[in-house]
C-alpha cells in the first residue's frame, strides 16, 4: 500500500513502474521492501523516460523529500 502511494506521487501511472521493475529488485533477502532501491529505480525510470512522471513533476525532478524521509525512517 505504501509503495502504491509513493508511486502515485512520482508517476502519472504507477503501473509503468510495476510493469518495468520486477518485485525481486525491490526486496531484500527476507522479502522486505527496500525503500532506497525503490527511490533509486524510480529516479532511473524518470531519467530515462521523463514523460512517465506526474504532470506536476518537472523534467528536472523536484525533490521535496526522499522515500526514506517520506516514510520517516533512517534505513
Chimera marker file (.cmm) of the C-alpha trace (Angstrom):
<marker_set name="trace">
<marker id="1" x="0.000" y="0.000" z="0.000" r="1" g="1" b="0" radius="0.5"/>
<marker id="2" x="2.788" y="2.440" z="0.887" r="1" g="1" b="0" radius="0.5"/>
<marker id="3" x="4.559" y="1.621" z="-2.350" r="1" g="1" b="0" radius="0.5"/>
<marker id="4" x="1.422" y="2.478" z="-4.311" r="1" g="1" b="0" radius="0.5"/>
<marker id="5" x="1.081" y="5.801" z="-2.510" r="1" g="1" b="0" radius="0.5"/>
<marker id="6" x="4.713" y="6.658" z="-3.140" r="1" g="1" b="0" radius="0.5"/>
<marker id="7" x="4.465" y="5.754" z="-6.821" r="1" g="1" b="0" radius="0.5"/>
<marker id="8" x="1.318" y="7.877" z="-7.217" r="1" g="1" b="0" radius="0.5"/>
<marker id="9" x="3.330" y="10.884" z="-6.046" r="1" g="1" b="0" radius="0.5"/>
<marker id="10" x="6.046" y="10.288" z="-8.630" r="1" g="1" b="0" radius="0.5"/>
<marker id="11" x="4.423" y="8.696" z="-11.686" r="1" g="1" b="0" radius="0.5"/>
<marker id="12" x="1.414" y="9.586" z="-13.787" r="1" g="1" b="0" radius="0.5"/>
<marker id="13" x="0.590" y="5.865" z="-13.925" r="1" g="1" b="0" radius="0.5"/>
<marker id="14" x="2.167" y="3.758" z="-11.142" r="1" g="1" b="0" radius="0.5"/>
<marker id="15" x="1.714" y="0.625" z="-13.234" r="1" g="1" b="0" radius="0.5"/>
<marker id="16" x="4.506" y="1.959" z="-15.502" r="1" g="1" b="0" radius="0.5"/>
<marker id="17" x="6.891" y="1.146" z="-12.660" r="1" g="1" b="0" radius="0.5"/>
<marker id="18" x="5.439" y="-2.199" z="-11.654" r="1" g="1" b="0" radius="0.5"/>
<marker id="19" x="5.434" y="-3.399" z="-15.268" r="1" g="1" b="0" radius="0.5"/>
<marker id="20" x="9.077" y="-2.412" z="-15.827" r="1" g="1" b="0" radius="0.5"/>
<marker id="21" x="10.609" y="-3.348" z="-12.466" r="1" g="1" b="0" radius="0.5"/>
<marker id="22" x="10.288" y="-6.878" z="-11.080" r="1" g="1" b="0" radius="0.5"/>
<marker id="23" x="9.335" y="-7.137" z="-7.417" r="1" g="1" b="0" radius="0.5"/>
<marker id="24" x="12.511" y="-9.134" z="-6.803" r="1" g="1" b="0" radius="0.5"/>
<marker id="25" x="14.534" y="-5.947" z="-7.439" r="1" g="1" b="0" radius="0.5"/>
<marker id="26" x="12.669" y="-4.116" z="-4.656" r="1" g="1" b="0" radius="0.5"/>
<marker id="27" x="13.032" y="-6.509" z="-1.750" r="1" g="1" b="0" radius="0.5"/>
<marker id="28" x="15.870" y="-7.791" z="0.412" r="1" g="1" b="0" radius="0.5"/>
<marker id="29" x="16.724" y="-11.418" z="1.146" r="1" g="1" b="0" radius="0.5"/>
<marker id="30" x="13.928" y="-11.595" z="3.718" r="1" g="1" b="0" radius="0.5"/>
<marker id="31" x="11.304" y="-10.179" z="1.353" r="1" g="1" b="0" radius="0.5"/>
<marker id="32" x="11.146" y="-6.716" z="2.913" r="1" g="1" b="0" radius="0.5"/>
<marker id="33" x="10.760" y="-3.699" z="0.656" r="1" g="1" b="0" radius="0.5"/>
<marker id="34" x="13.982" y="-1.672" z="0.404" r="1" g="1" b="0" radius="0.5"/>
<marker id="35" x="12.897" y="1.942" z="0.025" r="1" g="1" b="0" radius="0.5"/>
<marker id="36" x="16.320" y="3.152" z="-1.064" r="1" g="1" b="0" radius="0.5"/>
<marker id="37" x="16.126" y="0.747" z="-4.032" r="1" g="1" b="0" radius="0.5"/>
<marker id="38" x="12.590" y="1.868" z="-4.855" r="1" g="1" b="0" radius="0.5"/>
<marker id="39" x="13.638" y="5.511" z="-4.905" r="1" g="1" b="0" radius="0.5"/>
<marker id="40" x="16.733" y="4.783" z="-6.991" r="1" g="1" b="0" radius="0.5"/>
<marker id="41" x="14.767" y="2.736" z="-9.534" r="1" g="1" b="0" radius="0.5"/>
<marker id="42" x="12.041" y="5.380" z="-9.815" r="1" g="1" b="0" radius="0.5"/>
<marker id="43" x="14.710" y="8.047" z="-10.319" r="1" g="1" b="0" radius="0.5"/>
<marker id="44" x="16.345" y="5.913" z="-13.027" r="1" g="1" b="0" radius="0.5"/>
<marker id="45" x="12.998" y="5.302" z="-14.734" r="1" g="1" b="0" radius="0.5"/>
<marker id="46" x="12.185" y="9.022" z="-14.747" r="1" g="1" b="0" radius="0.5"/>
<marker id="47" x="15.657" y="9.918" z="-16.001" r="1" g="1" b="0" radius="0.5"/>
<marker id="48" x="15.223" y="7.519" z="-18.925" r="1" g="1" b="0" radius="0.5"/>
<marker id="49" x="11.543" y="8.310" z="-19.508" r="1" g="1" b="0" radius="0.5"/>
<marker id="50" x="10.645" y="11.712" z="-18.017" r="1" g="1" b="0" radius="0.5"/>
<marker id="51" x="7.241" y="11.685" z="-19.710" r="1" g="1" b="0" radius="0.5"/>
<marker id="52" x="6.152" y="8.985" z="-17.213" r="1" g="1" b="0" radius="0.5"/>
<marker id="53" x="6.350" y="11.434" z="-14.299" r="1" g="1" b="0" radius="0.5"/>
<marker id="54" x="3.353" y="13.102" z="-12.740" r="1" g="1" b="0" radius="0.5"/>
<marker id="55" x="2.170" y="16.210" z="-14.567" r="1" g="1" b="0" radius="0.5"/>
<marker id="56" x="3.447" y="18.394" z="-11.714" r="1" g="1" b="0" radius="0.5"/>
<marker id="57" x="6.869" y="16.705" z="-11.716" r="1" g="1" b="0" radius="0.5"/>
<marker id="58" x="9.186" y="18.772" z="-13.920" r="1" g="1" b="0" radius="0.5"/>
<marker id="59" x="11.779" y="17.069" z="-16.075" r="1" g="1" b="0" radius="0.5"/>
<marker id="60" x="14.465" y="18.163" z="-13.620" r="1" g="1" b="0" radius="0.5"/>
<marker id="61" x="12.639" y="16.363" z="-10.777" r="1" g="1" b="0" radius="0.5"/>
<marker id="62" x="11.533" y="18.347" z="-7.812" r="1" g="1" b="0" radius="0.5"/>
<marker id="63" x="12.836" y="16.725" z="-4.668" r="1" g="1" b="0" radius="0.5"/>
<marker id="64" x="10.774" y="17.623" z="-1.587" r="1" g="1" b="0" radius="0.5"/>
<marker id="65" x="11.937" y="14.516" z="0.269" r="1" g="1" b="0" radius="0.5"/>
<marker id="66" x="13.437" y="11.131" z="-0.352" r="1" g="1" b="0" radius="0.5"/>
<marker id="67" x="11.390" y="7.983" z="0.107" r="1" g="1" b="0" radius="0.5"/>
<marker id="68" x="13.297" y="7.398" z="3.326" r="1" g="1" b="0" radius="0.5"/>
<marker id="69" x="12.367" y="10.829" z="4.647" r="1" g="1" b="0" radius="0.5"/>
<marker id="70" x="8.793" y="10.460" z="3.391" r="1" g="1" b="0" radius="0.5"/>
<marker id="71" x="8.395" y="7.257" z="5.358" r="1" g="1" b="0" radius="0.5"/>
<marker id="72" x="10.137" y="8.687" z="8.399" r="1" g="1" b="0" radius="0.5"/>
<marker id="73" x="12.843" y="6.032" z="8.521" r="1" g="1" b="0" radius="0.5"/>
<marker id="74" x="16.603" y="6.287" z="8.581" r="1" g="1" b="0" radius="0.5"/>
<marker id="75" x="17.430" y="2.891" z="6.993" r="1" g="1" b="0" radius="0.5"/>
<link id1="1" id2="2" r="1" g="1" b="0" radius="0.2"/>
<link id1="2" id2="3" r="1" g="1" b="0" radius="0.2"/>
<link id1="3" id2="4" r="1" g="1" b="0" radius="0.2"/>
<link id1="4" id2="5" r="1" g="1" b="0" radius="0.2"/>
<link id1="5" id2="6" r="1" g="1" b="0" radius="0.2"/>
<link id1="6" id2="7" r="1" g="1" b="0" radius="0.2"/>
<link id1="7" id2="8" r="1" g="1" b="0" radius="0.2"/>
<link id1="8" id2="9" r="1" g="1" b="0" radius="0.2"/>
<link id1="9" id2="10" r="1" g="1" b="0" radius="0.2"/>
<link id1="10" id2="11" r="1" g="1" b="0" radius="0.2"/>
<link id1="11" id2="12" r="1" g="1" b="0" radius="0.2"/>
<link id1="12" id2="13" r="1" g="1" b="0" radius="0.2"/>
<link id1="13" id2="14" r="1" g="1" b="0" radius="0.2"/>
<link id1="14" id2="15" r="1" g="1" b="0" radius="0.2"/>
<link id1="15" id2="16" r="1" g="1" b="0" radius="0.2"/>
<link id1="16" id2="17" r="1" g="1" b="0" radius="0.2"/>
<link id1="17" id2="18" r="1" g="1" b="0" radius="0.2"/>
<link id1="18" id2="19" r="1" g="1" b="0" radius="0.2"/>
<link id1="19" id2="20" r="1" g="1" b="0" radius="0.2"/>
<link id1="20" id2="21" r="1" g="1" b="0" radius="0.2"/>
<link id1="21" id2="22" r="1" g="1" b="0" radius="0.2"/>
<link id1="22" id2="23" r="1" g="1" b="0" radius="0.2"/>
<link id1="23" id2="24" r="1" g="1" b="0" radius="0.2"/>
<link id1="24" id2="25" r="1" g="1" b="0" radius="0.2"/>
<link id1="25" id2="26" r="1" g="1" b="0" radius="0.2"/>
<link id1="26" id2="27" r="1" g="1" b="0" radius="0.2"/>
<link id1="27" id2="28" r="1" g="1" b="0" radius="0.2"/>
<link id1="28" id2="29" r="1" g="1" b="0" radius="0.2"/>
<link id1="29" id2="30" r="1" g="1" b="0" radius="0.2"/>
<link id1="30" id2="31" r="1" g="1" b="0" radius="0.2"/>
<link id1="31" id2="32" r="1" g="1" b="0" radius="0.2"/>
<link id1="32" id2="33" r="1" g="1" b="0" radius="0.2"/>
<link id1="33" id2="34" r="1" g="1" b="0" radius="0.2"/>
<link id1="34" id2="35" r="1" g="1" b="0" radius="0.2"/>
<link id1="35" id2="36" r="1" g="1" b="0" radius="0.2"/>
<link id1="36" id2="37" r="1" g="1" b="0" radius="0.2"/>
<link id1="37" id2="38" r="1" g="1" b="0" radius="0.2"/>
<link id1="38" id2="39" r="1" g="1" b="0" radius="0.2"/>
<link id1="39" id2="40" r="1" g="1" b="0" radius="0.2"/>
<link id1="40" id2="41" r="1" g="1" b="0" radius="0.2"/>
<link id1="41" id2="42" r="1" g="1" b="0" radius="0.2"/>
<link id1="42" id2="43" r="1" g="1" b="0" radius="0.2"/>
<link id1="43" id2="44" r="1" g="1" b="0" radius="0.2"/>
<link id1="44" id2="45" r="1" g="1" b="0" radius="0.2"/>
<link id1="45" id2="46" r="1" g="1" b="0" radius="0.2"/>
<link id1="46" id2="47" r="1" g="1" b="0" radius="0.2"/>
<link id1="47" id2="48" r="1" g="1" b="0" radius="0.2"/>
<link id1="48" id2="49" r="1" g="1" b="0" radius="0.2"/>
<link id1="49" id2="50" r="1" g="1" b="0" radius="0.2"/>
<link id1="50" id2="51" r="1" g="1" b="0" radius="0.2"/>
<link id1="51" id2="52" r="1" g="1" b="0" radius="0.2"/>
<link id1="52" id2="53" r="1" g="1" b="0" radius="0.2"/>
<link id1="53" id2="54" r="1" g="1" b="0" radius="0.2"/>
<link id1="54" id2="55" r="1" g="1" b="0" radius="0.2"/>
<link id1="55" id2="56" r="1" g="1" b="0" radius="0.2"/>
<link id1="56" id2="57" r="1" g="1" b="0" radius="0.2"/>
<link id1="57" id2="58" r="1" g="1" b="0" radius="0.2"/>
<link id1="58" id2="59" r="1" g="1" b="0" radius="0.2"/>
<link id1="59" id2="60" r="1" g="1" b="0" radius="0.2"/>
<link id1="60" id2="61" r="1" g="1" b="0" radius="0.2"/>
<link id1="61" id2="62" r="1" g="1" b="0" radius="0.2"/>
<link id1="62" id2="63" r="1" g="1" b="0" radius="0.2"/>
<link id1="63" id2="64" r="1" g="1" b="0" radius="0.2"/>
<link id1="64" id2="65" r="1" g="1" b="0" radius="0.2"/>
<link id1="65" id2="66" r="1" g="1" b="0" radius="0.2"/>
<link id1="66" id2="67" r="1" g="1" b="0" radius="0.2"/>
<link id1="67" id2="68" r="1" g="1" b="0" radius="0.2"/>
<link id1="68" id2="69" r="1" g="1" b="0" radius="0.2"/>
<link id1="69" id2="70" r="1" g="1" b="0" radius="0.2"/>
<link id1="70" id2="71" r="1" g="1" b="0" radius="0.2"/>
<link id1="71" id2="72" r="1" g="1" b="0" radius="0.2"/>
<link id1="72" id2="73" r="1" g="1" b="0" radius="0.2"/>
<link id1="73" id2="74" r="1" g="1" b="0" radius="0.2"/>
<link id1="74" id2="75" r="1" g="1" b="0" radius="0.2"/>
</marker_set>
